[in-house]
């Protein structure tokens, strides 16, 4: 795909100098893709993440927090026990 078209799709407005620089960078990236494409990965299990992940569980503890009334004191507008905010479309 042409770099100008990619820039337009990404809503990037690039000068000619920036286009030349990005062209060099993209060429380098695609060359790297070609190198790693040829690596034999047969017999290697796919990874979900590159590092092992362990779930961290802790006991739920009840702690003292602000009351609903204290929290709502900071609200510019409220409706009952809820924050009132402008509609979002």
Buried (B, 14 or more C-beta within 10 A) or exposed (E): EEBEEEBEEEEEEBEEEEBEEBEEEEEEEEEEEEEEEEEEEEEEEEEEEEEEEEEEEEEEEEEEEEEEEEEBEEEEEBEEEEEEEEEEE
